Amino acid sequence: MSEGTAAADFAALLGELKERSGLSYGVLAKRLHMSTSTLHRYCNGDAVPTDYAPVERFARLCKASTEELVELHRRWVLADAGRVRKGSGPSEATSPEVNPEVASPEVASPEVASKEVASPEVNSEVASREGPARRRPRRAVLAGLAAAVALGGVGLAVAVPSGWTGDEGRRGTAVSGGGGRPEGEGAAASVGSSAGSSSAGAEDKGKGKDQEKKEKGERTASGAPTSASPGGRSGSGSAGGDRPPRDTAPASPPLTVDTEPHAWEDPCSQRYLIDLPPGRVGPPPPEQDAPGWVAATGAVPSGEQFLKLTVQGKGEETVVLKGLTVRMAGKRAPLAWNDYAMGYPGVGCGGGVPTRFFTVALDAARPGVVPEAGHANFPFKVSESDPEAFYIRADASAYDVRWYLELRWSSGDRSGTLTVDDHGRPFRTSGNNGRPAYEFPLGGEKWVEEGTTE
């Protein structure tokens, strides 16, 4: 199939859905949060969206059937591939065909790393064959081993944060609403502590055992690097004078983050996947009761998840919010569960776009937090009397994704990173392509197949 034919076929199906819906370009564009001219170009075949998420929302607004959703996704994949071949820009950041296992670096196993470090017995045997003239001092051999092991730890620490961890997810305990990120969480913390051990081992080569033990105790008392404990003050040397070293907890960050993982952009766009038949699922809740309803049913946001983050300083000092980073805790095939719509059929939805509005394409190989068109980007400033609210729409169509955010901040001579998640657990958002969909009629008593309500 030629590039032009693929794009034309994709545009033809978009136009067919639009005409059948009876909605104007202006109404559809407003509900999709895009300009009317952009939507018009998509339907005419003049442009191909780089992300499938708005295409799926368009199709659902036009009441597309399950078969039409599958066919629309197939045509978009072909049209997007043709757009890339013509050189209009790479689409790997949003293409749902990207394999996360290929995109992520391989994590070196401890067994492989240990094989690369020669054992003391092997060194001794080689030295005995070569004769006394080439034998190395014992302290030098041990110091070399320590440095090699530390360097292996650095390589492992660098690889781990970017890899997918599957069901295990991330085991951190820092939650939204307070506290810094846990010690050892993320690449910066791991590399900082491992690199410190490596350089310290290299400096100890020519020193005696007593001096080595003394300095080891001093390094333990001085604590972890600043990057491992945001807001803490880095130090070097002993605890001070002749006093014995004492443990000191890192200072807490000068800000808090309150997370609402089940805020709704509007009921019409909010859907959940549930591993239960319609007869065992209660009616859709109002937005304020969504967290309890989700916990009771084991629901997972379907197609997209809408977050609200309220960031506030703890004092009068100004805290600069430098940016948000998306971190992956797992990525697999979408859930094969039933799809339940929260909006009542026939009831209008809509509203204004929030001020601080961002989107995340979770299907991308390296998702990022991107400001909505016409909205400001980081940095922002907050204090106790001047908080900020951020709204984030995360889209997923081809994967079941576990993810969390890292908020980078600075205040005066302090800086750090705060983990933002679902109260100690990663957020979870799954694609819903081809899943059985249900809606709850207004005033009805049970769920019915989507599109069957008169």
C-alpha positions, 0 to 999 in steps of 0.5 A: 500500500502506498503512503498516500493511499494509507493516509487517504484510507485513514482520513476517509474513515475519520470523515465517515465517523464524523459525518455519521455523528452529526457533530460539527468540527467545532464541537468535536475540536472543543471536546478533543481540546484541539483547534478546528483547523487541526481536526479538519486537516486530519479528516481531509488527509492533509496531516496524520496525528503523531499520537493515537490517543486523540484519534481514539477519543475522536472515534469514541465521541463519534460512537464508533463500534468495536470493529471500527476502533480496531480498523481505525487503529490499523489504518492509523499505524499504516498512515503514521508509518508512511508519514515517517518514511516521507521524512516528516519526523520520527514517530517512535515517541508515540507509536504503539508498535514500539517494543518497550523491551527493545527500548530499555537497556539490558540490566546486567545480572549480578552473576555476570558482573561477578564473573568479570571480577577475578577471585583472590585464589586465581590471582594468587595462582597466576602470581605463583606461576609468574614468579616472585618478581611479578607478585603484587602486594596483597593490599593492592590486589584487595584494593583493586578488587574493591574498586572493580566491585564498586564500578560494577555497582555503578553500571548496575545502578545506571541500568536499573531505573530505565528497565521495565520491572513488570509486576514487581513495580517500584518498591519506594515508600515516598508518597504524594503529600509529603516526604522526599524520595526514598534513599537509593531511589532513582539513578541519581541516588544509586550512582551518587552512592556507588561512585562515592564508594568507588573513589574512596576505594581507589584512594585507600590503596596505599594506606594501612588497615587501621587507617582504612577502618578509621576512614570507613567509619568517617564516611559512614558518619558523613551520610549519603550524597545530597542527591540521595536524600533531597533537602538534606545537607551534604557533608564530609569528614567525621561527625565533628571533633572527638565526639562519636558519629551519630545518625542524622535524618535528612531534612524534609523537602520544603514542599508537599504534593497532594495527589488526586489519581482519580480526578475526572476531566469530565464523565464522558471521557472517563472509563475504567477496566474491571475484571467483573461481569456487568451484573456484579458492577455497581452504577457509575459513581460521582467523581468525589466517590471514585476512589472508593468505587475503584478500590472496591471493584479493582478498577484500572483507568481505561484509555486515559487517566486524569491526575490533579497535583496540588503543590504547596510550599511549607513556609514563606520561602519560595520553592522553584519547581523545575520539572516533572519526569515520567518513570516506568515501573512496568509495561505489558499487553493491555488488560483483557477486562470489560470496559465501563463508561462513567458518563450517562449516555445522552447527557452532555459533558464538557467544560473549560481547560485547566490553566496548568494542563499537561499530557503524557503519551504512555505508549511512547518509548520515552514518555514525557510531560508535555504542556497542552498547546497554549499553556505554560511549561515549567519552571513554576514557583510555589510557597505556603501562601501561593500553591499551584494545581497541575492537571495531567492527562495520561493516555494509553492505548496499546499497553497496560502501564505502571508509572510514576512521576518525579518532581524536581525542585530547588529552594535557596542552596537546597535541591532534590527530587520528590516522588509522586505516585498513587499513595506509595504505589505506581499509577496504572493505566491500560489501553482498552482497544477491542474490549467489550464496552458498557454504559449505564443509562440515566435512571436505569438499573443495570449496565448495557452494551455501549451504543444500545441506549435509545 
